[in-house]
Amino acid sequence: MKARRIYPLLWGVAFLVSAYGTYQIVRSLLTTEPDNPARDRIRALIDEADQLLKTLDEQRRA
């Protein structure tokens, strides 16, 4: 008889845990990172380096 009383509690706990997990996943997906000028500058430098490497490869082949 005790098992019959525990099952609804277990289902309720499982539902709450899954709802909380879903909330955390959705929250992490919707949160945007703040603008970071250093990150943007690093990306620009990497792009510039890639462009220079492409130019050097083209000059070597020519």
N, C-alpha and C positions, 0 to 999 in steps of 0.2 A: 504494500500500500504506500510505502514511503517513496518508491520509485515513481509512482504516478504523480506525486506532488512535485518531484524534482524535475521531471521532463519539461513542463512549461517554463520553469525558471531557467533551465539550460537553453531552451529555444529563445527566450527573451534576452539572455546574456549574449548568445550567438548573434542575434539580430542587432543588438546595440554595438557590439564590437565590429560587425561588418559595416554598419552605418557610419561609425566613427572612422573606420579605415577608408571608406569611400569619400567621406568629407575631406579627410587629409589629402587624398590623392587629387581630388578636384581642386582643392585650395592650392596645392603646390603647382598644378598645371596652369592655373589662372594668374598666379602671382608673377608680375614682371620684375625684372631686375632694374635697379635704378641706373641712370646713365653714368657711365664711368669714362671720363676723358682719357685716362691712361690706356684703357682697353681699346678704345677707338684709335688712339695714336699707334698702338702696337699693331693693330690690324692694318692700318694704313702703311706702316713700315714694311710689314710682311708682303702686302700687295706690291709695293714699290720694288722690293727685292725680287719677287717673282717676275715682275716685268723686266727688270734688268737682266736676270738670268735668261729669259727668253730672247732678249736682244743680243746677248753674248752668243747664245747658241746659233742664232740666225747669222751673225757675223762670221762665226767659225765655219759654217757650212758654205758660205758664199766665197 
